[in-house]
């Protein structure tokens, strides 16, 4: 899809910015993030300049120190913010980067207010939730605005009625009053359950959710109905009547058949983009969706299927590798293929005597990031299997470090080779703590974070070809450890290519940071210290993932001939 800047002839914004707030009710995990991103996609296609942000009520300053089993993936922005995984949905749907102003938590808000109090900014006054916390929340909302923003979409994490979310709800109530009701729309996403035993759809939970919202002083303009089943006209009429919402503002969000990327088309067909424009006093203009519909046709009609194994530490949590699984799917879409993702827990590979059988009928393997020694040896087994059997492989962050350790042990025959993260007494420290990390004591926000340039010195490498022959690319990072340059010569002599380097000082190439490695004489064996999955989208898949699937499909077809 063409970016908004290319599609719109507008100059600076005329009049005040418009705001769309999205709240959730009944239960969590309904898909507020996907809904917010889908709305943003439609508004961008109309030519409006859109920004999007999320306010999370938990007390962590950011999710960077949270367990992936509890919270899912930590998404990283170009400017180095560790954020909620919903920002990944925002970027993938909107096709534009988020920033640290796109995400605020209660912890970050409270930390700012307390720092202000310690600095005497409140002139000795009593610091309270209202007005100090709510004022800071309103400033957080405004921080995502500039002269080029027509519409700001703000998603409120959590569920209406949660005690920790009350300051955010109050801040939105105040913000709506101050910005003017004509410039603010409130969309409430509520769950509409289907009781299978009774064969009925129940509206009461949504009614109570809206009632709780009204008690806080917020009246929704739109009711977005999340359900497994389609809603009949009688159900919509009932919801409109008892939730005090216009009938045409009751929007269905039932389960889609193939992909989350169908959601923009689902709300497009119900005219939500026009209804929002009307509600916000914006011109109702054409919203072309031809490119998006073409992408969906490719998703629905693949020419074949590949089985790709994801070998990781947090496989049992559906969202722990969200951006990775999405990037694999994106690469499949680009090749007109369906991906059958096989999740393999690396910890289990260590305990299974017949572990190689888990890779029967596997076409390609991806080993993603993670922290700590649990499951690391299982990753090494998976990588050894790919290297020795010619199975296409892509390693990400810890996956690159594991690929380096496996090569050192099984090709260079360096007994006991390891990462110092796993064994600080290893005789062959292939992966070591970065120099600038050695004095770091705190955990939160202290890793090498955000986008860094990567030089691609070998124009004939698969890495360079995947990137279209670029000399320099930029990828996002989240790590503390790096490849030990003392071993580079031995690796190169044995057939490992260093195809991506971070070179902060051109006068000291020996001090460059290894970013991408590639195995010579292998169908596809590439690993990167970066997290390229964070920059992939359905419309523009990441080159390394796309090249992986292309090489895998080519190998599958060659074997069948």
N, C-alpha and C positions, 0 to 999 in steps of 0.2 A: 504494500500500500504506500502511496506517496505520502511523505510527512506533511503535516499541516502547513508548514512554512512554504511548501511547494504548491499546495492546493489553494491557498487563500491569498487574495490580493489585499487583505486588510493591512493597515499600518498599525500604529499604536491603538490600544483599546480605546473605544469611545464609551464614556460613561464608567460606572463602577464595575468591578469584577462580579461575576455571579458565583454562587456557592451551592454545591450539592452535598448534603450530609447523608451518610448511609449508616443506619443503626440496625441492630439485629435483635431478634427476640425468640423466646421459647427455649431454644438450645443453641449451642455454639456449633462451629464447623458447618454452617449452612452454605457457605460460598459467598460471603460478602465481598471478599477480595476479587473473585472472578466477576461478580456482578458489577462492582465499581469499575473494573478494568474494561468490561464490555460496554458500559455506558460511555466511558472515555473514548473508546474506539469509534463509536458512532458519532460522537460530537466532533472528533478530529476529522472524520470523513465528511462532516458537514462544513469543514473549513475553520472550525473554532480552535483556538489555541488553548490547550488543556494542560493542567498540572494535577497531580494526584498525590495524596499523602494518607498515612495511617496514624491514628492515635491509639496507643495500647495502654490499658490501665494497670499492667503489672508494675511492680516496684523495681525490677531490674532496670539499670540504666539503659541497657540494650540487651538483646538476646545472645550476645557473644559468649557468655559464660554458661549458658543454659544447656542442659543435657538434650541431645537430639532426640532421644527416646521420649522426652517430655514435650518438647516444643517443636520438633521438626528441624528443617534446614535453617541455617543462618545464611541469609543472602547478603552479599557485599556490593556496595555501590562504587562507582569510579572514584569518589572522593574519600573512600575508606570507611564508610559507616557500616557497622554490622547491624543488620536489620531483620525484621520479620520476613518470612517467605512470601507474604502477599506482595511485597515490592517486586518480586520476581514475576508474578502475574501481571503487575502493572506494566513493567518494561516489555514483557513478551507480547502483550496485547496492544499497547500504545506505540511501541516502536521508538521510544525515547527514554533516555536515562533518568533515573531518580537520583536523589542526593540525600545528604543527612537532614535536610529540611523536609524530606518526605516522610520522616518517621520520628515520632516522639513517644516516650513512655512516661508513666507516672514517675518512675525513678529519675529520669532526666529532668522532668518539670520540677519535682521537689528539690533535686540537687541544685538547680539554678536558683530557686527561691531561697534556699538555705544559704547559698554562697552570697546572694544579695544581702541577706540579713546579716551575715558575718562581716560584710564590707560596709555596713551602715547605710545601705541604700534606702532603707525604710524610715530613717530619721527617728529611730527608737520606738516606732509604733509596734503594736501587737500584730504579729504575723499570723494570718488565718487562711483557711481554705478559701473562703470568700471574704475579701476580693483577691488576695494575692495569688493563690494557686490558679483560680479561674482566669485572672488577668494574664498570667503566664501562658496558660493554654491558648487564650485568644491570640497572644503574640506568636505562639507556635504556628497557629493557622495562618496568620498573616505572613510569616517568614517564607512561605512557599509562593508568594505573589510577587510579580513585577509588572512593568507596564505592558508586557506582551502576553499576559494571561487573561483570557476571556472567561474561562470557567475553572474553578478549583473544586475538585472532588475530594472530600475528606471522609474516610472510613473510620468509624469508631469501633475499636476492638471490644470483644466481650459481648455480654448480653444485657439487655435492659433489665434493671433491677439489681444488678451486681453492685455491692456497696462500693467497691473500688472504682467503679465507673461513674459514680454520681457527680464528682467534680467536672468531668468531661461533659456530661449531659447539661449541667448547669451552665458551663461555659458556652455550649452551643445555643442554649436558650437565650443567654445574654447577647451572643454574637448575632443571632437572628434578629433580635430587637434592634441592635445598633446598626446593622447593615441594611435593614429594611426588608420587610417580608417579601416584597416583589423581587428581591434579588437573591433570595435564599429558598431552596427547595429541600425538603426532608423526605427521604425515602426510607421506609422501614421494611426490613426483610424478616419475614416470619415463617415459621414452619407450619405447614398444613398437613397433619398426619392422616394416613389412610389406615383404618382399623380393619384388618383383613377378616377377622372373625365375624365382625358385624357387617362387613362389606360397605362401610360408610367412610366418607371424608369428614373429618371433624374440624370445625372452625373455632371452637372455644379457646384452645391455646393461643391462637392469634388474637382473638378478642381481648384476652387477659393481658397479652403482651402490649397491645395498643393502649389498654386502660392504664397500665403501669407507666407507659410513656407520657400519657396525658397528665398523670399525677405529678410528673416532674415539670410539667409546663410546656411539653412539646407535642404538637399536633402534626401527625404525618400528612404529607401531601400525596404520597404514593405508597401503596401497599404492594410489596413484591412478595409473591406467594411461592415459597419453596416447597415442592411436593414431589412424590414419586409418581403420582397419577395426574392426568389432565383434570382440570377443574371445569365443572359444568356451569352454565349460566346461572342456575339457582344458587350455587355455592358463591359465585362472585357477587351476586346481588345481596346475599346474606352478609358477606364480609363488608361490602360497601355500606350497608345499612348500619351494622353494629360497630363498625370501626370508624364511621363518619368520614368516609373517603368517597370521592366521586367514582361512580361505577367504571368509567373509562380509565381511572387511575389504579385499578386493581389489575396487576400484571402477573401473568403466569410465569413461573420458573420451574417447570417440571423437568425431570431427568431427561437428558439428551442421549441419543443412541450411540454415538461414535466418539465424540471428543468434546472437551470443554470449549473448544473454539467454535462450537455451534451456538453458544449462548448469545453472542452479539446478533446473530441472525434471528434467534428466538425472540429477543426483545425488539429487534428492528421490525419484524412482521407485526408486532403489536403497536408499533408507532411510538414507543417510549421516547425516542429522541425528539420527535416533534412535540409531544406532550410536555417534555421538560423545557424545550425552547419556548413554548407558549407560556408555561408557568413562570419562566424567568424573564419574560418580555424580551426575548431574543428573536431575530428574524428566522422564520422557518424556511430553510433552504434545502436543496437537494442533498441526499446522503448516498452517494454511489457505493455499492457493495459488490460490484462485479468481481474484483480481484479476490475478495474474501470468499465469495461463493465458489470461485474457481478452485481456491485452495481446499475448500471443504469437499468439492467433487473429487479431488485427488485423494483426500483422506478416505472417502467412502468407497473408492473404486481402485484399490491397489492391484498391481500386476503380480504381486507375489508377497511372501512372508519370510522374514529372517528371524531366527532365534538368537537373541543377544542376552548374554549372562551379565548381570550386575553383581559383582562380588565385593561386598562391603561389610562394615562392622555394625551398621545400624539398620539392617535389612528389614527387621520386624516392625519398624515404624514406617508407615506408608509415605510420610512426607519428609523423611530424613534426607533423601536425595532427590527432592522434587525437581530442581533445575536440571539435574543429570538425566532423569527419566524423560523430562520434557525435551531436552536437547537430542536425545536418542530418537524420540518420536519425530522431531522436526527433520532430522536427517533422513528418516524413513519417508516422510512426506515428499521431500525434495527428490527422492529417487523413485517416487510412486510405489513405495513399498509399505507394508504393514509390519510392525515390529512386535514379535512375541517376546516380551521381556521376562527372563527367568531370573528370579532373585535368589542368590546363593549367599548364605551367611558365612563369612570367612572364618569365624570361630568354629563352625561346624566342619569345615574342611580339615582342620587340625585333628579332629577327633575321629574322622571317618577313614577306616582302613581302605575302603574301596572308593576313595574320594574322586578318582579320575572318572568314575562312571557318571558323576554329576555333570560332566561336560560332554556326554554323548549327545550327538545331534545339535551341539551348540555351534553357531556360525561365527560369533565374535564375542569378545569379552571386554568389559569396561570395569576398571578398578578405580573407585572414587576416593575422595579424601577421608580424613578421620584423624583421631588423636589417640595415643596410648598403644600399649603393646598387645592388648587383647585382639586376637584375630589377625595379627600381622603375619605370623607364619603361614596362616591359611592363604593370605594374599600372595605370598611368595610361591606357594604351590600352584595357584592358579596361573601366575605369570610364567612360571617355569613350563607349565603345560602348553601355554600359548607359544612361547618362544621355541620350544623343541618340536611342536607339532604344526607349526606354520599357521596358527589360528590368529586372525586379525585381532589386535589388542590396542586399547587406548587407556593410558594411565593418567590420573588427575591428582595433583598435589601429593598426598601420601602414596598414591598409586605410582607416581614417578619415582619417589624415594624407594618404594618397595621393588620396582623394576631394577633400580640401580644396585640394590643389595643382592637381589637374586642373581644378577649378572656377575657380580663380584664373587659370589660363592660358587656358582656352578659353571662359569666360563673361565674366570681368572683363577679359580680354585683357591681363593683366599678364605681359609677356614676361620669361622667365627666372625666373618664380616657382618656388619650390622649398622643400624642407625644408633647414635648415642641416646636418642629418645627411648629406644627399647633396651639398650644395654650400654651404660656409660663406661663399662670396662672392656668393651670390644677391642680386640687387637687391631682391627681394621675398620676405623670409623669412616664409613663411606658417606654417611649423612651426619652433619655436625650442626650445632647451634650457631646461628648467624652471629657475627661479631657484635652487632648493635643490640642483640638480644641478651647478651651475657650479664648486663647490669639491670635488666628489667626484673622487678619484683612482683608487680601487680599483674593480674591476668586480663582484665577487661580492657579492650581497645588498644592493646599494646603490641600486637603482632605486626608483621609486615602486611599492611592492608591497602586495598584499593588498586587503581590502575597504574601499571608501569610499562615502559616501552621494552620491546624485545627485538633484538637484531637477528635477522635470519641470514647467516653468512654463506650458507651452501645453496646456491641457486638451483642445483640439480637434485636436491633432496626431496623426498616425499612431503616433508613439512612445508618447504617453500612452494611446491606445486599446489598443495592444499590451500595455501594462502594466496594463490594467484600470482606468485612471483614477487610478492611485496618484499622490500628491503627491511622494513620495520613494521611491527604490529604492536598493538597495545592490549594487554590482558589484565584481568583482576586477580589479586592474590590474597591469601589468608594463611600465613605459615610463620614458623619460627626457625625452621631448620632448612639447610641447604646442602647441595652436593659438595663434597670435599674436593677441591681442585687438585689436591696432591695426587689423586688417582686418575686424573683426566687422560694422561698420556697412556697409561696401561689400558684403559677402557678403549681408547681410539685404536690402539694396536690390535685389540681383540675384535674389532668390528662394530663398536658402538660409536655413532656419530652424535656430535653435539651441534644440533641444528638451530638452536635458539639460545641467545645469550643476552643478559642484561649487562650493559657496559657503561657504568657511570663515569669511567675515566678511560678515554681512548688511549691514553699514554700507558695504561697498565692493563693490557688485555688479560694477563694472568690472574687478575683479581676480579674478572667478570663472574657474574652469577649464572650458573647453568639453569636455563629456563625450559628447554625442550631437548629430549634425547630421541634418537631414532636408531633402530637396528638395521644394519646393512643386510641385504640378501634375505629379506623377510617380506611376505605379502603386504603387511601393514603392522608395524610395531612402533608406536609413537607414544611418548609420555611427556607430560608437561607439569612443571611446578605450579602453574597457574590454575585458575578455575574457569576455563573457557565456557563452561555451561552457563555462566551468568550472563553471557552476551549472545545467547542464541534465541531466536524467535521462530514462530511457525512460518512467517513469510521469508525471513532471512536466517536459515539455519547456520550454526557455527561451522566454519570450514573444516576443522579437525574432525568433528562428528560426521559431517557430510562425506568427507573423504573416507572415513572408516566404513560407512555403510556402502559407499560406491565400490570400494575395494573388496568388501565382503561379498557383495552380490556378484561381482565379476569372478571372484574365486569360486563361488557356488556354481555358476554357469559353466565355468571351465571344467570343473570336476564332473559335471553331468554330461559333457560331450564325449 
